[in-house]
Amino acid sequence: MQIVVRLDVMLARRKMRSRELAERIGITEANLSLLKAGKVKGVRFETLAAICEALECQPGDLLEALPEGQRP
């Protein structure tokens, strides 16, 4: 099973730029970019909660589990 990050989709729905979200939640744009690209091994619940609060969404809106081999 693979976890796909849908942060870019939620940012577009909320008409928010990555820079604004990074400033609101207190992380660097570089770290947010890595998270958005799915290039991180994990994310702190505190960071996930801050993202959800800023975007007014649930963790399930940002993360999706797909079977291995299925394309995102």
N, CA, C, O and CB atoms as a CASP TS submission, in Angstrom:
PFRMAT TS
TARGET T0000
AUTHOR 0000-0000-0000
METHOD Language model
MODEL 1
PARENT N/A
ATOM      1  N   MET     1       0.855  -1.175   0.000  1.00  0.00           N
ATOM      2  CA  MET     1       0.000   0.000   0.000  1.00  0.00           C
ATOM      3  C   MET     1       0.897   1.232   0.000  1.00  0.00           C
ATOM      4  O   MET     1       1.917   1.268   0.688  1.00  0.00           O
ATOM      5  CB  MET     1      -0.970   0.001   1.227  1.00  0.00           C
ATOM      6  N   GLN     2       0.516   2.222  -0.762  1.00  0.00           N
ATOM      7  CA  GLN     2       1.254   3.482  -0.804  1.00  0.00           C
ATOM      8  C   GLN     2       0.348   4.622  -0.347  1.00  0.00           C
ATOM      9  O   GLN     2      -0.862   4.604  -0.574  1.00  0.00           O
ATOM     10  CB  GLN     2       1.801   3.755  -2.230  1.00  0.00           C
ATOM     11  N   ILE     3       0.953   5.606   0.296  1.00  0.00           N
ATOM     12  CA  ILE     3       0.219   6.784   0.747  1.00  0.00           C
ATOM     13  C   ILE     3       0.521   7.923  -0.219  1.00  0.00           C
ATOM     14  O   ILE     3       1.681   8.248  -0.471  1.00  0.00           O
ATOM     15  CB  ILE     3       0.601   7.170   2.220  1.00  0.00           C
ATOM     16  N   VAL     4      -0.536   8.524  -0.753  1.00  0.00           N
ATOM     17  CA  VAL     4      -0.407   9.630  -1.697  1.00  0.00           C
ATOM     18  C   VAL     4      -0.862  10.906  -0.997  1.00  0.00           C
ATOM     19  O   VAL     4      -1.919  10.940  -0.367  1.00  0.00           O
ATOM     20  CB  VAL     4      -1.240   9.372  -3.000  1.00  0.00           C
ATOM     21  N   VAL     5      -0.049  11.956  -1.116  1.00  0.00           N
ATOM     22  CA  VAL     5      -0.366  13.245  -0.499  1.00  0.00           C
ATOM     23  C   VAL     5      -1.139  14.089  -1.511  1.00  0.00           C
ATOM     24  O   VAL     5      -0.673  14.313  -2.628  1.00  0.00           O
ATOM     25  CB  VAL     5       0.935  13.986  -0.025  1.00  0.00           C
ATOM     26  N   ARG     6      -2.304  14.547  -1.117  1.00  0.00           N
ATOM     27  CA  ARG     6      -3.170  15.362  -1.978  1.00  0.00           C
ATOM     28  C   ARG     6      -3.205  16.828  -1.521  1.00  0.00           C
ATOM     29  O   ARG     6      -4.207  17.519  -1.706  1.00  0.00           O
ATOM     30  CB  ARG     6      -4.596  14.785  -1.992  1.00  0.00           C
ATOM     31  N   LEU     7      -2.122  17.282  -0.934  1.00  0.00           N
ATOM     32  CA  LEU     7      -2.054  18.649  -0.419  1.00  0.00           C
ATOM     33  C   LEU     7      -2.230  19.674  -1.531  1.00  0.00           C
ATOM     34  O   LEU     7      -2.882  20.697  -1.322  1.00  0.00           O
ATOM     35  CB  LEU     7      -0.729  18.879   0.294  1.00  0.00           C
ATOM     36  N   ASP     8      -1.667  19.425  -2.698  1.00  0.00           N
ATOM     37  CA  ASP     8      -1.788  20.364  -3.812  1.00  0.00           C
ATOM     38  C   ASP     8      -3.250  20.558  -4.227  1.00  0.00           C
ATOM     39  O   ASP     8      -3.662  21.661  -4.586  1.00  0.00           O
ATOM     40  CB  ASP     8      -0.965  19.872  -5.007  1.00  0.00           C
ATOM     41  N   VAL     9      -4.019  19.480  -4.173  1.00  0.00           N
ATOM     42  CA  VAL     9      -5.440  19.561  -4.523  1.00  0.00           C
ATOM     43  C   VAL     9      -6.189  20.444  -3.527  1.00  0.00           C
ATOM     44  O   VAL     9      -6.996  21.289  -3.915  1.00  0.00           O
ATOM     45  CB  VAL     9      -6.069  18.151  -4.565  1.00  0.00           C
ATOM     46  N   MET    10      -5.910  20.237  -2.226  1.00  0.00           N
ATOM     47  CA  MET    10      -6.605  21.022  -1.197  1.00  0.00           C
ATOM     48  C   MET    10      -6.182  22.489  -1.255  1.00  0.00           C
ATOM     49  O   MET    10      -7.007  23.378  -1.043  1.00  0.00           O
ATOM     50  CB  MET    10      -6.321  20.445   0.207  1.00  0.00           C
ATOM     51  N   LEU    11      -4.912  22.748  -1.540  1.00  0.00           N
ATOM     52  CA  LEU    11      -4.468  24.141  -1.692  1.00  0.00           C
ATOM     53  C   LEU    11      -5.219  24.816  -2.840  1.00  0.00           C
ATOM     54  O   LEU    11      -5.650  25.962  -2.710  1.00  0.00           O
ATOM     55  CB  LEU    11      -2.938  24.205  -1.941  1.00  0.00           C
ATOM     56  N   ALA    12      -5.375  24.122  -3.943  1.00  0.00           N
ATOM     57  CA  ALA    12      -6.099  24.680  -5.088  1.00  0.00           C
ATOM     58  C   ALA    12      -7.565  24.932  -4.744  1.00  0.00           C
ATOM     59  O   ALA    12      -8.127  25.959  -5.123  1.00  0.00           O
ATOM     60  CB  ALA    12      -5.997  23.737  -6.295  1.00  0.00           C
ATOM     61  N   ARG    13      -8.177  24.001  -4.032  1.00  0.00           N
ATOM     62  CA  ARG    13      -9.593  24.176  -3.647  1.00  0.00           C
ATOM     63  C   ARG    13      -9.782  25.384  -2.741  1.00  0.00           C
ATOM     64  O   ARG    13     -10.792  26.083  -2.816  1.00  0.00           O
ATOM     65  CB  ARG    13     -10.117  22.918  -2.941  1.00  0.00           C
ATOM     66  N   ARG    14      -8.795  25.617  -1.885  1.00  0.00           N
ATOM     67  CA  ARG    14      -8.885  26.739  -0.939  1.00  0.00           C
ATOM     68  C   ARG    14      -8.297  28.029  -1.520  1.00  0.00           C
ATOM     69  O   ARG    14      -8.292  29.073  -0.867  1.00  0.00           O
ATOM     70  CB  ARG    14      -8.162  26.385   0.364  1.00  0.00           C
ATOM     71  N   LYS    15      -7.801  27.936  -2.765  1.00  0.00           N
ATOM     72  CA  LYS    15      -7.193  29.089  -3.436  1.00  0.00           C
ATOM     73  C   LYS    15      -6.106  29.715  -2.561  1.00  0.00           C
ATOM     74  O   LYS    15      -6.064  30.928  -2.355  1.00  0.00           O
ATOM     75  CB  LYS    15      -8.268  30.140  -3.781  1.00  0.00           C
ATOM     76  N   MET    16      -5.229  28.846  -2.056  1.00  0.00           N
ATOM     77  CA  MET    16      -4.147  29.278  -1.192  1.00  0.00           C
ATOM     78  C   MET    16      -2.822  28.839  -1.801  1.00  0.00           C
ATOM     79  O   MET    16      -2.727  27.752  -2.372  1.00  0.00           O
ATOM     80  CB  MET    16      -4.317  28.710   0.239  1.00  0.00           C
ATOM     81  N   ARG    17      -1.829  29.660  -1.683  1.00  0.00           N
ATOM     82  CA  ARG    17      -0.496  29.324  -2.182  1.00  0.00           C
ATOM     83  C   ARG    17       0.305  28.616  -1.090  1.00  0.00           C
ATOM     84  O   ARG    17       0.044  28.776   0.103  1.00  0.00           O
ATOM     85  CB  ARG    17       0.247  30.597  -2.662  1.00  0.00           C
ATOM     86  N   SER    18       1.266  27.846  -1.521  1.00  0.00           N
ATOM     87  CA  SER    18       2.126  27.119  -0.591  1.00  0.00           C
ATOM     88  C   SER    18       2.812  28.064   0.382  1.00  0.00           C
ATOM     89  O   SER    18       2.929  27.768   1.571  1.00  0.00           O
ATOM     90  CB  SER    18       3.169  26.310  -1.352  1.00  0.00           C
ATOM     91  N   ARG    19       3.261  29.195  -0.125  1.00  0.00           N
ATOM     92  CA  ARG    19       3.949  30.174   0.724  1.00  0.00           C
ATOM     93  C   ARG    19       3.063  30.630   1.881  1.00  0.00           C
ATOM     94  O   ARG    19       3.518  30.728   3.020  1.00  0.00           O
ATOM     95  CB  ARG    19       4.385  31.385  -0.107  1.00  0.00           C
ATOM     96  N   GLU    20       1.798  30.907   1.580  1.00  0.00           N
ATOM     97  CA  GLU    20       0.866  31.359   2.622  1.00  0.00           C
ATOM     98  C   GLU    20       0.647  30.263   3.658  1.00  0.00           C
ATOM     99  O   GLU    20       0.647  30.532   4.860  1.00  0.00           O
ATOM    100  CB  GLU    20      -0.483  31.780   2.001  1.00  0.00           C
ATOM    101  N   LEU    21       0.461  29.032   3.199  1.00  0.00           N
ATOM    102  CA  LEU    21       0.257  27.919   4.133  1.00  0.00           C
ATOM    103  C   LEU    21       1.489  27.719   5.000  1.00  0.00           C
ATOM    104  O   LEU    21       1.368  27.524   6.210  1.00  0.00           O
ATOM    105  CB  LEU    21      -0.072  26.622   3.371  1.00  0.00           C
ATOM    106  N   ALA    22       2.664  27.764   4.403  1.00  0.00           N
ATOM    107  CA  ALA    22       3.905  27.586   5.162  1.00  0.00           C
ATOM    108  C   ALA    22       4.024  28.640   6.258  1.00  0.00           C
ATOM    109  O   ALA    22       4.402  28.327   7.387  1.00  0.00           O
ATOM    110  CB  ALA    22       5.126  27.656   4.225  1.00  0.00           C
ATOM    111  N   GLU    23       3.704  29.876   5.926  1.00  0.00           N
ATOM    112  CA  GLU    23       3.758  30.955   6.922  1.00  0.00           C
ATOM    113  C   GLU    23       2.746  30.726   8.039  1.00  0.00           C
ATOM    114  O   GLU    23       3.059  30.922   9.213  1.00  0.00           O
ATOM    115  CB  GLU    23       3.501  32.313   6.254  1.00  0.00           C
ATOM    116  N   ARG    24       1.540  30.314   7.675  1.00  0.00           N
ATOM    117  CA  ARG    24       0.477  30.097   8.676  1.00  0.00           C
ATOM    118  C   ARG    24       0.820  28.984   9.659  1.00  0.00           C
ATOM    119  O   ARG    24       0.518  29.088  10.848  1.00  0.00           O
ATOM    120  CB  ARG    24      -0.837  29.766   7.982  1.00  0.00           C
ATOM    121  N   ILE    25       1.451  27.920   9.167  1.00  0.00           N
ATOM    122  CA  ILE    25       1.698  26.771  10.046  1.00  0.00           C
ATOM    123  C   ILE    25       3.114  26.751  10.612  1.00  0.00           C
ATOM    124  O   ILE    25       3.437  25.904  11.444  1.00  0.00           O
ATOM    125  CB  ILE    25       1.442  25.487   9.293  1.00  0.00           C
ATOM    126  N   GLY    26       3.958  27.678  10.165  1.00  0.00           N
ATOM    127  CA  GLY    26       5.279  27.810  10.754  1.00  0.00           C
ATOM    128  C   GLY    26       6.311  26.792  10.299  1.00  0.00           C
ATOM    129  O   GLY    26       7.137  26.350  11.098  1.00  0.00           O
ATOM    130  N   ILE    27       6.275  26.410   9.015  1.00  0.00           N
ATOM    131  CA  ILE    27       7.328  25.562   8.466  1.00  0.00           C
ATOM    132  C   ILE    27       7.891  26.239   7.224  1.00  0.00           C
ATOM    133  O   ILE    27       7.289  27.170   6.689  1.00  0.00           O
ATOM    134  CB  ILE    27       6.792  24.132   8.133  1.00  0.00           C
ATOM    135  N   THR    28       9.035  25.773   6.773  1.00  0.00           N
ATOM    136  CA  THR    28       9.645  26.387   5.595  1.00  0.00           C
ATOM    137  C   THR    28       8.902  25.949   4.337  1.00  0.00           C
ATOM    138  O   THR    28       8.266  24.896   4.300  1.00  0.00           O
ATOM    139  CB  THR    28      11.145  26.015   5.496  1.00  0.00           C
ATOM    140  N   GLU    29       9.001  26.781   3.317  1.00  0.00           N
ATOM    141  CA  GLU    29       8.403  26.425   2.027  1.00  0.00           C
ATOM    142  C   GLU    29       9.048  25.164   1.470  1.00  0.00           C
ATOM    143  O   GLU    29       8.386  24.352   0.824  1.00  0.00           O
ATOM    144  CB  GLU    29       8.547  27.583   1.023  1.00  0.00           C
ATOM    145  N   ALA    30      10.346  25.006   1.724  1.00  0.00           N
ATOM    146  CA  ALA    30      11.058  23.820   1.234  1.00  0.00           C
ATOM    147  C   ALA    30      10.488  22.551   1.855  1.00  0.00           C
ATOM    148  O   ALA    30      10.272  21.561   1.157  1.00  0.00           O
ATOM    149  CB  ALA    30      12.562  23.927   1.540  1.00  0.00           C
ATOM    150  N   ASN    31      10.245  22.574   3.158  1.00  0.00           N
ATOM    151  CA  ASN    31       9.666  21.392   3.815  1.00  0.00           C
ATOM    152  C   ASN    31       8.243  21.133   3.337  1.00  0.00           C
ATOM    153  O   ASN    31       7.848  19.981   3.156  1.00  0.00           O
ATOM    154  CB  ASN    31       9.680  21.567   5.338  1.00  0.00           C
ATOM    155  N   LEU    32       7.482  22.183   3.136  1.00  0.00           N
ATOM    156  CA  LEU    32       6.121  22.020   2.637  1.00  0.00           C
ATOM    157  C   LEU    32       6.144  21.443   1.228  1.00  0.00           C
ATOM    158  O   LEU    32       5.312  20.604   0.882  1.00  0.00           O
ATOM    159  CB  LEU    32       5.370  23.363   2.656  1.00  0.00           C
ATOM    160  N   SER    33       7.091  21.890   0.420  1.00  0.00           N
ATOM    161  CA  SER    33       7.236  21.384  -0.941  1.00  0.00           C
ATOM    162  C   SER    33       7.563  19.892  -0.941  1.00  0.00           C
ATOM    163  O   SER    33       7.022  19.136  -1.749  1.00  0.00           O
ATOM    164  CB  SER    33       8.325  22.163  -1.684  1.00  0.00           C
ATOM    165  N   LEU    34       8.440  19.473  -0.043  1.00  0.00           N
ATOM    166  CA  LEU    34       8.781  18.051   0.068  1.00  0.00           C
ATOM    167  C   LEU    34       7.556  17.237   0.483  1.00  0.00           C
ATOM    168  O   LEU    34       7.320  16.150  -0.043  1.00  0.00           O
ATOM    169  CB  LEU    34       9.928  17.845   1.084  1.00  0.00           C
ATOM    170  N   LEU    35       6.788  17.764   1.419  1.00  0.00           N
ATOM    171  CA  LEU    35       5.568  17.081   1.861  1.00  0.00           C
ATOM    172  C   LEU    35       4.571  16.995   0.710  1.00  0.00           C
ATOM    173  O   LEU    35       3.976  15.943   0.476  1.00  0.00           O
ATOM    174  CB  LEU    35       4.933  17.814   3.071  1.00  0.00           C
ATOM    175  N   LYS    36       4.393  18.090   0.001  1.00  0.00           N
ATOM    176  CA  LYS    36       3.461  18.142  -1.128  1.00  0.00           C
ATOM    177  C   LYS    36       3.834  17.130  -2.204  1.00  0.00           C
ATOM    178  O   LYS    36       2.962  16.533  -2.834  1.00  0.00           O
ATOM    179  CB  LYS    36       3.426  19.549  -1.725  1.00  0.00           C
ATOM    180  N   ALA    37       5.125  16.942  -2.410  1.00  0.00           N
ATOM    181  CA  ALA    37       5.610  16.016  -3.435  1.00  0.00           C
ATOM    182  C   ALA    37       5.632  14.567  -2.942  1.00  0.00           C
ATOM    183  O   ALA    37       5.941  13.659  -3.713  1.00  0.00           O
ATOM    184  CB  ALA    37       7.007  16.426  -3.886  1.00  0.00           C
ATOM    185  N   GLY    38       5.309  14.346  -1.674  1.00  0.00           N
ATOM    186  CA  GLY    38       5.311  12.993  -1.127  1.00  0.00           C
ATOM    187  C   GLY    38       6.707  12.438  -0.916  1.00  0.00           C
ATOM    188  O   GLY    38       6.893  11.221  -0.907  1.00  0.00           O
ATOM    189  N   LYS    39       7.685  13.306  -0.747  1.00  0.00           N
ATOM    190  CA  LYS    39       9.073  12.883  -0.603  1.00  0.00           C
ATOM    191  C   LYS    39       9.538  12.847   0.848  1.00  0.00           C
ATOM    192  O   LYS    39      10.737  12.935   1.115  1.00  0.00           O
ATOM    193  CB  LYS    39       9.964  13.794  -1.392  1.00  0.00           C
ATOM    194  N   VAL    40       8.615  12.722   1.772  1.00  0.00           N
ATOM    195  CA  VAL    40       8.965  12.626   3.183  1.00  0.00           C
ATOM    196  C   VAL    40       8.595  11.236   3.686  1.00  0.00           C
ATOM    197  O   VAL    40       7.700  10.586   3.147  1.00  0.00           O
ATOM    198  CB  VAL    40       8.249  13.731   4.016  1.00  0.00           C
ATOM    199  N   LYS    41       9.287  10.794   4.712  1.00  0.00           N
ATOM    200  CA  LYS    41       9.015   9.480   5.293  1.00  0.00           C
ATOM    201  C   LYS    41       7.908   9.541   6.339  1.00  0.00           C
ATOM    202  O   LYS    41       7.300   8.523   6.672  1.00  0.00           O
ATOM    203  CB  LYS    41      10.281   8.908   5.914  1.00  0.00           C
ATOM    204  N   GLY    42       7.652  10.734   6.851  1.00  0.00           N
ATOM    205  CA  GLY    42       6.625  10.874   7.873  1.00  0.00           C
ATOM    206  C   GLY    42       6.280  12.329   8.088  1.00  0.00           C
ATOM    207  O   GLY    42       6.963  13.225   7.592  1.00  0.00           O
ATOM    208  N   VAL    43       5.228  12.550   8.823  1.00  0.00           N
ATOM    209  CA  VAL    43       4.806  13.913   9.162  1.00  0.00           C
ATOM    210  C   VAL    43       4.299  13.881  10.602  1.00  0.00           C
ATOM    211  O   VAL    43       3.585  12.963  11.005  1.00  0.00           O
ATOM    212  CB  VAL    43       3.690  14.451   8.165  1.00  0.00           C
ATOM    213  N   ARG    44       4.675  14.882  11.352  1.00  0.00           N
ATOM    214  CA  ARG    44       4.221  14.961  12.748  1.00  0.00           C
ATOM    215  C   ARG    44       2.717  15.250  12.785  1.00  0.00           C
ATOM    216  O   ARG    44       2.190  15.993  11.956  1.00  0.00           O
ATOM    217  CB  ARG    44       5.010  16.062  13.527  1.00  0.00           C
ATOM    218  N   PHE    45       2.052  14.652  13.753  1.00  0.00           N
ATOM    219  CA  PHE    45       0.618  14.913  13.901  1.00  0.00           C
ATOM    220  C   PHE    45       0.372  16.395  14.150  1.00  0.00           C
ATOM    221  O   PHE    45      -0.640  16.936  13.705  1.00  0.00           O
ATOM    222  CB  PHE    45       0.028  14.074  15.051  1.00  0.00           C
ATOM    223  N   GLU    46       1.272  17.044  14.844  1.00  0.00           N
ATOM    224  CA  GLU    46       1.142  18.474  15.117  1.00  0.00           C
ATOM    225  C   GLU    46       1.127  19.272  13.808  1.00  0.00           C
ATOM    226  O   GLU    46       0.334  20.201  13.650  1.00  0.00           O
ATOM    227  CB  GLU    46       2.295  18.956  16.027  1.00  0.00           C
ATOM    228  N   THR    47       2.002  18.905  12.879  1.00  0.00           N
ATOM    229  CA  THR    47       2.054  19.578  11.580  1.00  0.00           C
ATOM    230  C   THR    47       0.809  19.267  10.770  1.00  0.00           C
ATOM    231  O   THR    47       0.227  20.159  10.152  1.00  0.00           O
ATOM    232  CB  THR    47       3.309  19.161  10.800  1.00  0.00           C
ATOM    233  N   LEU    48       0.397  18.007  10.771  1.00  0.00           N
ATOM    234  CA  LEU    48      -0.815  17.614  10.050  1.00  0.00           C
ATOM    235  C   LEU    48      -2.032  18.351  10.592  1.00  0.00           C
ATOM    236  O   LEU    48      -2.884  18.797   9.823  1.00  0.00           O
ATOM    237  CB  LEU    48      -1.030  16.098  10.146  1.00  0.00           C
ATOM    238  N   ALA    49      -2.117  18.479  11.909  1.00  0.00           N
ATOM    239  CA  ALA    49      -3.238  19.195  12.528  1.00  0.00           C
ATOM    240  C   ALA    49      -3.223  20.669  12.133  1.00  0.00           C
ATOM    241  O   ALA    49      -4.277  21.247  11.865  1.00  0.00           O
ATOM    242  CB  ALA    49      -3.185  19.058  14.061  1.00  0.00           C
ATOM    243  N   ALA    50      -2.037  21.281  12.094  1.00  0.00           N
ATOM    244  CA  ALA    50      -1.929  22.688  11.714  1.00  0.00           C
ATOM    245  C   ALA    50      -2.346  22.894  10.260  1.00  0.00           C
ATOM    246  O   ALA    50      -3.009  23.879   9.935  1.00  0.00           O
ATOM    247  CB  ALA    50      -0.494  23.193  11.930  1.00  0.00           C
ATOM    248  N   ILE    51      -1.961  21.971   9.394  1.00  0.00           N
ATOM    249  CA  ILE    51      -2.358  22.055   7.975  1.00  0.00           C
ATOM    250  C   ILE    51      -3.873  21.933   7.858  1.00  0.00           C
ATOM    251  O   ILE    51      -4.513  22.704   7.143  1.00  0.00           O
ATOM    252  CB  ILE    51      -1.658  20.943   7.129  1.00  0.00           C
ATOM    253  N   CYS    52      -4.435  20.964   8.560  1.00  0.00           N
ATOM    254  CA  CYS    52      -5.891  20.764   8.514  1.00  0.00           C
ATOM    255  C   CYS    52      -6.642  21.981   9.044  1.00  0.00           C
ATOM    256  O   CYS    52      -7.678  22.363   8.500  1.00  0.00           O
ATOM    257  CB  CYS    52      -6.282  19.523   9.323  1.00  0.00           C
ATOM    258  N   GLU    53      -6.123  22.581  10.093  1.00  0.00           N
ATOM    259  CA  GLU    53      -6.770  23.768  10.648  1.00  0.00           C
ATOM    260  C   GLU    53      -6.709  24.925   9.651  1.00  0.00           C
ATOM    261  O   GLU    53      -7.709  25.606   9.423  1.00  0.00           O
ATOM    262  CB  GLU    53      -6.107  24.174  11.981  1.00  0.00           C
ATOM    263  N   ALA    54      -5.541  25.142   9.061  1.00  0.00           N
ATOM    264  CA  ALA    54      -5.371  26.252   8.112  1.00  0.00           C
ATOM    265  C   ALA    54      -6.219  26.062   6.856  1.00  0.00           C
ATOM    266  O   ALA    54      -6.739  27.031   6.303  1.00  0.00           O
ATOM    267  CB  ALA    54      -3.897  26.392   7.722  1.00  0.00           C
ATOM    268  N   LEU    55      -6.360  24.814   6.406  1.00  0.00           N
ATOM    269  CA  LEU    55      -7.118  24.538   5.181  1.00  0.00           C
ATOM    270  C   LEU    55      -8.571  24.146   5.449  1.00  0.00           C
ATOM    271  O   LEU    55      -9.339  23.903   4.518  1.00  0.00           O
ATOM    272  CB  LEU    55      -6.440  23.438   4.401  1.00  0.00           C
ATOM    273  N   GLU    56      -8.937  24.088   6.730  1.00  0.00           N
ATOM    274  CA  GLU    56     -10.298  23.703   7.129  1.00  0.00           C
ATOM    275  C   GLU    56     -10.691  22.381   6.475  1.00  0.00           C
ATOM    276  O   GLU    56     -11.676  22.295   5.741  1.00  0.00           O
ATOM    277  CB  GLU    56     -11.314  24.810   6.748  1.00  0.00           C
ATOM    278  N   CYS    57      -9.891  21.355   6.764  1.00  0.00           N
ATOM    279  CA  CYS    57     -10.148  20.042   6.186  1.00  0.00           C
ATOM    280  C   CYS    57      -9.798  18.950   7.198  1.00  0.00           C
ATOM    281  O   CYS    57      -9.385  19.242   8.320  1.00  0.00           O
ATOM    282  CB  CYS    57      -9.342  19.852   4.879  1.00  0.00           C
ATOM    283  N   GLN    58      -9.964  17.717   6.798  1.00  0.00           N
ATOM    284  CA  GLN    58      -9.643  16.556   7.617  1.00  0.00           C
ATOM    285  C   GLN    58      -8.394  15.879   7.042  1.00  0.00           C
ATOM    286  O   GLN    58      -8.092  16.052   5.861  1.00  0.00           O
ATOM    287  CB  GLN    58     -10.848  15.559   7.674  1.00  0.00           C
ATOM    288  N   PRO    59      -7.662  15.108   7.862  1.00  0.00           N
ATOM    289  CA  PRO    59      -6.483  14.401   7.350  1.00  0.00           C
ATOM    290  C   PRO    59      -6.783  13.544   6.117  1.00  0.00           C
ATOM    291  O   PRO    59      -5.942  13.430   5.226  1.00  0.00           O
ATOM    292  CB  PRO    59      -5.903  13.527   8.438  1.00  0.00           C
ATOM    293  N   GLY    60      -7.948  12.954   6.060  1.00  0.00           N
ATOM    294  CA  GLY    60      -8.333  12.133   4.917  1.00  0.00           C
ATOM    295  C   GLY    60      -8.484  12.921   3.623  1.00  0.00           C
ATOM    296  O   GLY    60      -8.466  12.348   2.534  1.00  0.00           O
ATOM    297  N   ASP    61      -8.632  14.240   3.746  1.00  0.00           N
ATOM    298  CA  ASP    61      -8.686  15.086   2.553  1.00  0.00           C
ATOM    299  C   ASP    61      -7.293  15.284   1.964  1.00  0.00           C
ATOM    300  O   ASP    61      -7.151  15.626   0.790  1.00  0.00           O
ATOM    301  CB  ASP    61      -9.319  16.447   2.887  1.00  0.00           C
ATOM    302  N   LEU    62      -6.272  15.070   2.780  1.00  0.00           N
ATOM    303  CA  LEU    62      -4.885  15.314   2.373  1.00  0.00           C
ATOM    304  C   LEU    62      -4.123  14.046   2.024  1.00  0.00           C
ATOM    305  O   LEU    62      -3.184  14.085   1.228  1.00  0.00           O
ATOM    306  CB  LEU    62      -4.158  16.035   3.465  1.00  0.00           C
ATOM    307  N   LEU    63      -4.517  12.924   2.609  1.00  0.00           N
ATOM    308  CA  LEU    63      -3.796  11.662   2.440  1.00  0.00           C
ATOM    309  C   LEU    63      -4.725  10.594   1.881  1.00  0.00           C
ATOM    310  O   LEU    63      -5.885  10.488   2.281  1.00  0.00           O
ATOM    311  CB  LEU    63      -3.190  11.197   3.778  1.00  0.00           C
ATOM    312  N   GLU    64      -4.200   9.807   0.954  1.00  0.00           N
ATOM    313  CA  GLU    64      -4.991   8.732   0.362  1.00  0.00           C
ATOM    314  C   GLU    64      -4.140   7.484   0.291  1.00  0.00           C
ATOM    315  O   GLU    64      -2.979   7.550  -0.112  1.00  0.00           O
ATOM    316  CB  GLU    64      -5.515   9.123  -1.044  1.00  0.00           C
ATOM    317  N   ALA    65      -4.697   6.343   0.676  1.00  0.00           N
ATOM    318  CA  ALA    65      -3.999   5.058   0.591  1.00  0.00           C
ATOM    319  C   ALA    65      -4.410   4.359  -0.693  1.00  0.00           C
ATOM    320  O   ALA    65      -5.596   4.162  -0.958  1.00  0.00           O
ATOM    321  CB  ALA    65      -4.307   4.162   1.829  1.00  0.00           C
ATOM    322  N   LEU    66      -3.406   3.987  -1.492  1.00  0.00           N
ATOM    323  CA  LEU    66      -3.643   3.290  -2.755  1.00  0.00           C
ATOM    324  C   LEU    66      -2.922   1.963  -2.746  1.00  0.00           C
ATOM    325  O   LEU    66      -1.839   1.859  -2.171  1.00  0.00           O
ATOM    326  CB  LEU    66      -3.188   4.142  -3.953  1.00  0.00           C
ATOM    327  N   PRO    67      -3.493   0.941  -3.369  1.00  0.00           N
ATOM    328  CA  PRO    67      -2.785  -0.346  -3.483  1.00  0.00           C
ATOM    329  C   PRO    67      -1.486  -0.171  -4.267  1.00  0.00           C
ATOM    330  O   PRO    67      -1.404   0.673  -5.159  1.00  0.00           O
ATOM    331  CB  PRO    67      -3.685  -1.409  -4.172  1.00  0.00           C
ATOM    332  N   GLU    68      -0.467  -0.972  -3.931  1.00  0.00           N
ATOM    333  CA  GLU    68       0.805  -0.918  -4.646  1.00  0.00           C
ATOM    334  C   GLU    68       0.561  -1.104  -6.140  1.00  0.00           C
ATOM    335  O   GLU    68      -0.265  -1.919  -6.551  1.00  0.00           O
ATOM    336  CB  GLU    68       1.785  -1.997  -4.114  1.00  0.00           C
ATOM    337  N   GLY    69       1.275  -0.353  -6.924  1.00  0.00           N
ATOM    338  CA  GLY    69       1.159  -0.483  -8.373  1.00  0.00           C
ATOM    339  C   GLY    69       0.102   0.424  -8.984  1.00  0.00           C
ATOM    340  O   GLY    69       0.164   0.730 -10.175  1.00  0.00           O
ATOM    341  N   GLN    70      -0.869   0.859  -8.183  1.00  0.00           N
ATOM    342  CA  GLN    70      -1.888   1.758  -8.722  1.00  0.00           C
ATOM    343  C   GLN    70      -1.298   3.157  -8.792  1.00  0.00           C
ATOM    344  O   GLN    70      -0.646   3.609  -7.851  1.00  0.00           O
ATOM    345  CB  GLN    70      -3.189   1.739  -7.850  1.00  0.00           C
ATOM    346  N   ARG    71      -1.522   3.829  -9.887  1.00  0.00           N
ATOM    347  CA  ARG    71      -0.964   5.168 -10.067  1.00  0.00           C
ATOM    348  C   ARG    71      -1.849   6.203  -9.384  1.00  0.00           C
ATOM    349  O   ARG    71      -3.076   6.106  -9.419  1.00  0.00           O
ATOM    350  CB  ARG    71      -0.811   5.498 -11.566  1.00  0.00           C
ATOM    351  N   PRO    72      -1.213   7.193  -8.764  1.00  0.00           N
ATOM    352  CA  PRO    72      -1.973   8.260  -8.103  1.00  0.00           C
ATOM    353  C   PRO    72      -2.731   9.146  -9.053  1.00  0.00           C
ATOM    354  O   PRO    72      -3.407  10.079  -8.619  1.00  0.00           O
ATOM    355  CB  PRO    72      -1.064   9.098  -7.293  1.00  0.00           C
TER
END
